[in-house]
Amino acid sequence: MIGLIAAFILQSGTAPLDPIGEMIASQSPDAREAVVMAAPTLSEPVQGCAGDFAEGALLICNYGPGSQVSLGDVTAQADGSGWTVLGIPRDAPGELRFTVAAAGERIDRMQPITQREFAIQRIEGVPQSTVTPDASTLPRRQREYAQKQAAFATRWDGEGFLAGFIRPAEGITTGVYGSQRVYNGTPGNPHWGLDWANDPGTPVVAPAAGRVILAEPDMYYEGGLVFLDHGQGLVSCFLHMSAVHVAAGDMVEQGDLIGEIGAGGRATGPHLDWRVKFQNSFYVDPALLLELDPAELHPVD
């Protein structure tokens, strides 16, 4: 991965003499030849995206520094190393316009989007009190909603997503992204996370590096709640935890302990609900992130 990023830095050619160039210039002729031959081939840059064009998927792309990549209504500006992150919503249409504007690279095409089937479960006879929260809790829910929105509005300029993602907890899968329940004939929101049931106290770790932007031990809906920003507006949310071991502002590495599984908030049993939100706009499928290898860029043309 470091070599890939270095290749893009070399490709930009914006500095009259970069650090690698300074190193080469200081060597003897024989040493200079050896270094140049070991350098990446700039005539065939690796450009493209890792990930699938599918509902709920995440794309990690690199078309060089200064590039702008768009898919439908979603636009991402490359960071200093050329990386961009794009999410695809659960209910995306069958095709979206994919565009790239970059030095030496122009793409404008209609990109097919793989359509997925999501489970729908109909439940009748549910007590309405469990579907509609008590009105007396409204001030608390409003306060916590504002707190969560303020956290989502922040941005970390790091690249925690570049190392890929690991499972944040062990357990039995009890819920998947995109499934929807219909209560008493009224459709509820789709389930936006990936659920693992396990004993209270089971460790929850960071699936990727990032900055903690929210850490609360007892939220009305979520119980113990942590938001972890992986960069480019990609935020992991960890719900229903019995303990929180980080604080807002902490920097964590992949695999660091952040909390413990619990049954806090509106949960029917101990489990972790892991959700991943993109640019405070929509959620992507955490299961697809576990399969995503940012190093496997493939051209889109």
N, C-alpha and C positions, 0 to 999 in steps of 0.2 A: 504493500500500500504506500509506504514512504517513497519507493521508487516511482510509483505512478504519479504521486503528487509532484515529485521533483521533475518528472517529464513535462508536466504542464507548466511549471515555473520556467523551465528552459524554453518552452515553445513560445512564451509571451514575447521574449526578446525586447522588453521595454527598457531595461537598464543597459547603459553602454558597456558595462562589464560587471557581470554578476559574481557572487562569491566563488562559484565553480570556475568561472573564467579567470578570476584573480589567482586561484590555486594553479591552474594550468599555466598561466603566464609566468609564474615564478619557478617552474620546473625546467630541467634541462631538456634539449630537443627530444632525446629518447623517452624521457619521462612524459613529456607533453603528448607524444604520439600514443603512448600506452593509455593515458587518461582519456584522450579523445576517442580512441577505439572502444573504451569501456562505457562511454556515455550513451544515453538512449538515442535511438534513431529518430530524429525530429521530422523526417520527411513522411513518416507514417504514424501520426499521433493517434493515441487511443482515445476516441471520443464516443459518447453514447450514454446509454442509461442502463442501470441494473434494476431488475424487477420486472414484473409482468404488467401489461396494460389490461387490468381487470378491475371490476368493481371492488372497492375497499382496499386496493393495493397501494403500495408506496413505491415511488421511483426515486432513485438516487442517480443523478446525471452529472456529467462533466463535459462541457464544451469550451473550457478555458476561462480565465479571468475576464470579467466584463461581459460575459454572455448573459442572455436573458432567454429563459425557456418557459413556454406556456402550453398548457393543456386545457382546452375549454376556457373556463373563466378563471383558472388558477394560473398565476404567473409567479415565477421565482427568479430572483436576481442572483447570479453567481457570487460566491464569496471570493476572497483573495486568492484561493487555490483553484477556483473554477467550479466548485461543487454547488449543485442546486438540488433541492428536495421538492418533489411534487406528490401530492396525495390525490387519490381518485375516490369520489364519494360512493357510498353503497348503492345509490340509485342512479348511477351514471347512465347516459344513453348508450346506444350501440356503437357510436363513434363520436370522437371529439377531435377538434382541430389541434394539431401538434405543431408548434412553431419554435424555431431556434434562431436567434439573432446573435451572431458572434463573428469575430474577425475571421474571415476566410471560410465561414460556415453559415449557410442559409438553408433552413428546412421549413417547408410549409405544406402540410399534408393532412388529410383526414385519416385519423388513426382508429382502427377498430378497437373496441373495448369489450373484453370477454364478459358476458352476462352470466351471473351466478344465480343459483336457486337458494333461497333462504327459507328456513322452516317457519311455519306459522302454527301456533298452538292456541286453540280456542278454549277458554275456561269460563264456565257459567256458574252462577250461584255464589260468586265471591262477595263477602260482606263489603258494602260500599266504603266502610270506614278504612279498610285496608287499601282501597284504591285512591280515595281522596283524603289527603292529610287534614287533620283537625285545624279549624280556622285559628285557634289560639296559638298555633305554631308559626303563623305567617310572619310576624316580625323577625323571628329567628331565621326562618328560611330566606327572607329577603336580605338580611344582613350577610348571611353566609354566601348567598348567590353573588352579591357585590364583591365579596372577598375573593371568590373564585375567579370572577371576571377580571378583576384587577391583576391577579396572578397571570392569567392567560394573556393579558395585554403586554406583558414584559417579553423581552427577547434576549437570548444569550447568543453571542456570536461564535460559539465554539463548534466543533465538529464531532460530538459524541457519537453520532450515527455512523461514522465511518468504520468502526470496528465491528459492525453488525450487532445482533441482539441475541441474548440468551434468555432462558426461562427465568422469571423472577422468583418462582416458588415451585415446590413440588406438590403434587396432589392429584386427585381424580378430577378430570375435566367434567364440569357440571353445567357449563354455559358457553356458548360460542357467539361470535360476532354476527350481527345481522338478523338473528332470529327475532321473531315478534310474537307477542301474546295479545290475544283479544279477550278482554275482561268484560263479561256480561254484554257481549256484542259491541263493545267499544274498543277499537284498536289502541293499544298502548304504543309507546315509543319502541323501536327496535332495541334489542340488547346490543350495546356498543362495545362490550368487552369480552374478554376470555376469562372464564372462571375456573379456579382450581379449589376444590374442597380438601381440607386437611385439618389436623388438630390445632386448636388455639396455641399460639406460641411458635408455630412453624416459621422459620426465617423467611423474610422477603428481602431480596437483593436487587440491586440496580441492574436492569437488563442491558444497559449501555451507559456510558459516562455522561455526565451532565451537571447542571446546576439545579439545586432544590429551590423552587420558587414558591412553594406553599407546603407547610407541614403543620397539621392540626390533629390533636388526639381525639376529638369528639365532635364530629359534624352531624347534623340532623339526619341527612340521607346516607352519608358515607361512613360514619364512625371515624376511626383513624384514617386520615387522608394525607397523601403526599403527591405533589406535582413535581415532576422531574423534567426539566427542559434539556433536550438532546441537541439543540441547535436548529436554526432555520424555522422556528415556530413549531417544532415537533415535540409534543409534551406527553410523557407517560403519566397516567393517573392510577394510583393504587388505593383501592377502597376497602372499607370494612375491617381495617386492621385493629388489633387489640393493643398494640404498642407502636409508637413512632420513635425511631432512633436518630433522626436527623432534624435539622432546623433550616428555615428559609435562609438562603444565602450560602449554604454548604455546597462544596464541590465534591462529587463522588465519582469513583471509578467503577467500571463494569465489575459486578460481583460484590460490591460493598453492601453491607447490611444497612437497610433503611427502615425496616419495621418487622412486625410479626402478624401472621394470619389471625383473624378474629371474626366476630359476628357483630361488630358495631354498626350503628345506624339502622336503616331499614333492611335488615338481612334476616333470613330464616334459619341460618346456620353458619358455622365458621367456614369461611372461604376467602380467597383473594379474587377481587374483580380488577383485572388489569385492562385499562383503556388507553388508547393513544389518539390524541387530538392533533389535527393539523391546522396551523395558523388560526386557532380559535374559530374554525369554520365548520369542520366536520371530523368524524372519527374514521380512522382506517383500521384494518383488521390486524390485531396483534399476531395472530397465527401466521400471517403472510410475512410479517417482519422477521419471525424466527427462521424463515426459509430464505431470507434475502441476504445475498453476499455482495456488498458494495464493490468488491474488486472485479466482479464479473460484468463489466460494461460491454454492451453490445450496441452496434450502430443502429440508429433509427433514421431511415432515409427513404 
